C-alpha cells in the first residue's frame, strides 16, 4: 500500500452501530441480565424496564470497555478480515503487534 492510499470508512457511526447491534443482539435487543426483550433506549445507552439494568451495546461482549470510536474498530476489523498488515497502514501503526 503506498502513502497516498488511505483507509476510509464509508459508513457513518450510526450505520456501524446498527450493524454491530444486529450482530450482537441477533436482530432483537434483549437485556443481558434477565433476557427481557422490551428494551428502552436513551441516548447511547439501553435500559431494561424489568430489572432496571442500564447497559451499553457492548456489555457482555468482547467489546466491553472498548475505547475506540466505532469507525476505527470497523476499519481495524476490515483490515483483519482482508488480512492486511497494519504495518502498511500508517494511521494504524500503533495497533500493529510485533
Buried (B, 14 or more C-beta within 10 A) or exposed (E): EEEEEEBEBEEEEEBBBEEBBEEBBEEEBBBBBEEBEEBEEEEEEBBBEEEEBEBBBBBEEEBEEBEEEBBBBBBBEEBEEEEBEBEEBEEBEEEEEE
